[in-house]
């Protein structure tokens, strides 16, 4: 399994989603001082989750 890497800013589409406050705080702590936005981090995490699900289905 691939190790999660904090991404650079990719092209994105605007979506609205609600997060629990503690998740927002944890993500902001993880990306502090990095060249990464909250959205880029969440996109990478969701992509990794989808990849994991696809591997599980095989």
C-alpha atoms as one frame of an Amber mdcrd trajectory, in Angstrom:
protein
   0.000   0.000   0.000   1.239   3.482  -0.884   2.254   5.902   1.850   0.115
   9.058   2.072   1.912  12.186   0.832   0.710  15.747   1.399   0.042  17.066
  -2.128   0.695  20.346  -3.913  -2.346  22.347  -5.023  -4.172  20.536  -7.904
  -6.944  21.869 -10.174 -10.281  21.520  -8.356 -14.036  22.054  -8.574 -15.868
  23.862  -5.754 -18.039  21.633  -3.509 -19.498  22.304  -0.075 -19.071  19.716
   2.675 -19.399  19.812   6.461 -16.597  18.431   8.642 -16.538  17.850  12.395
 -14.461  20.551  14.113 -11.878  18.059  15.377 -11.220  16.746  11.841 -10.696
  20.303  10.559  -8.272  21.010  13.408  -6.333  17.778  12.757  -6.028  18.485
   9.021  -4.957  22.086   9.624  -2.313  20.865  12.063  -1.040  18.300   9.528
  -0.690  20.851   6.717   0.675  23.722   8.803   3.871  25.028   7.195   3.388
  22.839   4.108   2.612  23.892   0.524  -0.877  22.376   0.772  -4.423  23.617
   1.161  -7.174  22.006   3.202  -8.958  21.080  -0.032  -5.862  19.522  -1.599
  -5.300  17.406   1.519  -8.917  16.200   1.564  -8.840  15.412  -2.172  -5.690
  13.312  -1.731  -7.185  11.507   1.269 -10.417  10.732  -0.592  -8.471   9.537
  -3.646  -6.423   7.207  -1.453  -9.601   5.902   0.213 -11.166   5.249  -3.202
  -8.005   3.466  -4.390  -8.096   1.305  -1.247 -11.753   0.450  -1.864 -10.985
  -0.494  -5.466  -8.144  -2.768  -4.302 -10.438  -4.381  -1.713 -13.079  -5.096
  -4.368 -10.599  -7.008  -6.546
